[in-house]
Structures are given as structure tokens and as C-alpha cells.
């Protein structure tokens, strides 16, 4: 049906692997602090995406050990991914970046995952990660928020970058032989199904390793919340999200592992969150529709730069 990230990890590492989120108090975003702009993306709240994380006042090691203790007991886990999650983690001083990432190198950490923006990728940070990868035989994954390939929508949500920066960032990361995970929001009100298809195609031809799919939620006290309350746009029905998710998967390369097909959202601080339905129920609805209609990841993966070449005798 689709390639699940959990299966990929189990096949690669021989057992289940769990992510341990890390928050850094120094992280921010160039789209919030005045470097590119103020206010950030229209949907972004004060805590970024790390609303379930431990306090950033704890050290990297303390956060890892506390989360690891909980996960180990609950799931009998032995291998973990250190996940630098909130905001743009390559948007901090180089010396701090090096220290924090080195602090995450523990015996049972098999991968270090760095969440950041496409316009915050630089050779100096990648060189540090390359050294850590080689010295400690540890995998490196860079998570990039693309959200959509539609540059007009990127402008509407005030991303502060275009598709160009994403393509350049992926190419640079791939030159280091690191993994890339791309984040996509499937129900942005200004995107149609053609935008969904084009996003899947671009991610595929760039040889992205993993994808995280999200449904847009509207957090209180954000620019998007004000627009929503002013009826400047309407949210797509759940049925449309399900159809977009399946279509996206059909056009996505079959070797790309899906880390998430829909995300959890902070309901207590949101005006709109996953249509008021549990994320796992929506996941079940997507999978049931795919099975019923015989649809699967890569079913329409028949495009590429050589598709028009004539077969000569």
C-alpha cells in the first residue's frame, strides 16, 4: 500500500527504532527574528512544532536520557534517533551546533535527525555532520519543511523561501550522502490537486528518502488564525485531504519511506485541528480507501525526463 518508515527502520537496524525529540533554546527562525522577516509562517505559533517536547532548559543529554527512559520502559526499545525538532536547528552559531550535535552521540543513538529550513543549509554545518557521521558511524538525516511546490502558496503562507531553495538544499545535502526528509502540508487552501501531484513529483526526482505529510491546523493567535476568523479562506473537507494524500502517494516514488501520513495537532490551542477526529482514525480511513480502490504508492510513478524519448528500431 505504502512504504512505512517503521518498517524501513526495522529492516535497516534489525529492530524497532524510536525518535527522541530535542529542543534548543537558542533556535529561532530567520523568518521571525528580522533576518528575512517577522512573524514567521502564517501558521506558526510561539512553540513551533515542538509542543510535546521537554523543556529546552534541559541539556541535550538530559532530554535524551529522560525521553529514552520513558520510551525504553513503554516499548522495550534499544535503538533511538536523536531528533533536533523545533524551529531551524542550523540557524544557531556554528560552535553551539557542533557542541549540541556531539552531545547527542550516545551508544544507542543510530541516527541524528536535524530539522531546519531549506534556506538554512550551509556547507559549514554539513561538514560538522559529516565528521560526526564518519567518526561515530552514525546516520544523518536532514528534515526540510517544503510544505508545497506551489510558489504562490509559499508566498501566501509567508514561508520566506521558494521552491528554488528547497531544490538547492536537497542537492547539497545529497552530495554529503545524508538522508533527506521532506515535510508537506497537503490541505493548504490555495493548493489544488495539480499542486499535490507536482509536489510529489519534485520530491521523487530529487531522491528524497523520507516524507512527512501534515494536515494544516490553525493555532490560536497566529496570522492564519486571524485570516480564518475573517473568512479569508475555508478549510478543505476531510474527504479532500484523504484524496490528496492518496493521490500524492500514487505519484510518489515507491522507495520513499513515509514517516507520517497525518500529524497530531495541539487541539487545546487550535481553532481547527484534524477536523475534530483522531489522527489514527484519519490514517485508517486513508488506508481503507486505498485498499478498496486498489491504489498504492508509486502506482502513477511513470514520469521523468526520458518519458518522451521515442523507441527507435
C-alpha positions, -999 to +999 in steps of 0.1 A: +000+000+000+027+025+010+062+022+024+061+028+061+090+044+079+087+020+109+092-010+085+122+008+069+139+013+103+133-023+114+147-036+082+178-013+084+186-017+121+171-051+128+146-039+154+122-010+162+138+024+165+122+054+182+127+091+178+137+112+209+128+149+203+153+176+214+146+213+218+173+240+218+166+273+235+189+291+211+170+281+180+148+306+162+138+312+126+152+338+101+116+344+092+108+355+127+138+374+140+140+400+112+167+384+091+142+376+064+110+389+081+089+390+112+061+368+124+072+336+107+050+314+086+013+324+090+005+291+107+034+290+131+028+295+168+052+305+196+064+270+202+070+259+166+063+222+161+077+210+194+046+214+215+051+180+231+088+183+238+106+186+271+118+220+282+147+234+263+162+245+296+174+208+300+206+199+283+206+178+251+218+148+271+192+153+298+164+155+273+177+123+255+181+104+287+146+114+301+129+105+269+148+074+264+139+062+299+103+066+292+103+051+257+125+022+268+101+012+295+070+016+275+081-001+242+112-021+253+132+000+228+170-004+224+178+020+195+169+056+190+171+086+167+181+119+183+157+144+167+165+181+169+130+192+162+119+228+170+124+257+146+156+258+124+184+239+141+211+250+116+202+286+125+224+288+155+261+297+160+284+270+145+302+263+177+269+257+196+257+235+167+288+214+169+286+210+207+249+201+207+251+175+179+282+159+196+262+158+229+236+137+211+261+110+202+252+082+226+258+044+223+222+036+214+217+065+190+217+052+154+207+084+136+208+121+142+180+140+126+182+178+121+151+198+114+156+230+095+146+253+066+158+249+030+174+284+032+194+275+063+216+248+047+253+257+045+284+237+039+299+246+073+271+228+092+271+199+068+309+195+073+303+191+110+277+165+105+300+146+080+327+145+106+303+131+132+289+105+108+324+093+099+339+093+134+309+076+151+294+055+123+261+072+128+235+081+102+225+117+095+191+129+083+181+165+074+144+173+077+133+202+054+100+220+055+089+224+019+051+223+025+042+227-012+058+232-046+034+260-054+055+292-050+023+313-049+011+294-019+045+297-003+042+334-006+007+334+009+018+315+040+049+337+043+075+309+041+102+333+032+117+309+006+107+295-028+110+261-044+144+270-056+160+270-022+145+236-014+159+221-046+194+236-039+193+224-003+184+188-012+212+187-039+237+200-014+226+175+014+227+146-011+262+155-021+272+145+015+253+112+013+229+122+041+193+113+042+166+139+034+131+140+049+107+165+033+076+179+052+045+186+032+012+202+042-015+186+019-045+207+027-032+243+022-064+261+010-047+277-020-034+244-035-053+222-059-047+185-068-023+195-095-001+212-069-002+180-048+009+159-078+037+183-088+050+183-052+051+145-052+070+145-085+096+170-074+103+153-041+106+120-060+130+131-088+153+147-061+157+113-045+143+123-011+145+094+013+115+102+036+083+122+036+062+136+064+026+145+055+007+170+076-028+184+077-029+221+082-042+231+117-050+266+128-033+276+160-048+305+180-030+338+180-014+333+146-017+352+114-035+323+099-060+322+128-069+359+121-074+351+084-095+321+093-117+341+116-121+368+089-133+342+065-104+349+041-103+312+032-121+280+040-106+247+052-108+218+028-131+189+038-116+158+053-126+139+021-104+162+001-074+156+024-078+119+021-080+121-017-050+144-018-030+120+005-037+090-017-030+109-050+003+122-035+013+086-026+003+074-061+027+098-077+055+094-052+085+071-059+078+037-043+112+036-025+105+067-004+095+058+032+065+077+047+074+089+082+039+102+088+007+103+068-010+128+090+003+146+121-010+152+156-020+187+164-023+207+197-061+207+200-062+228+232-046+258+214-061+254+180-092+268+162-091+239+138-074+206+143-077+175+121-114+180+116-120+171+152-110+135+145-081+115+160-051+113+136-051+075+138-087+073+126-079+095+096-049+072+089-073+042+089-096+060+066-068+067+041-056+031+042-092+017+039-099+038+008-065+028-008-073-009-002-109-006-015-098+012-047-066-007-053-044+024-050-009+023-038+023+043-035+041+046-069+011+035-089+014+066-111+052+069-109+057+069-146+072+103-153+107+115-158+130+134-182+131+104-206+094+097-209+091+113-243+120+095-260+108+076-289+117+039-291+136+036-324+141+003-342 
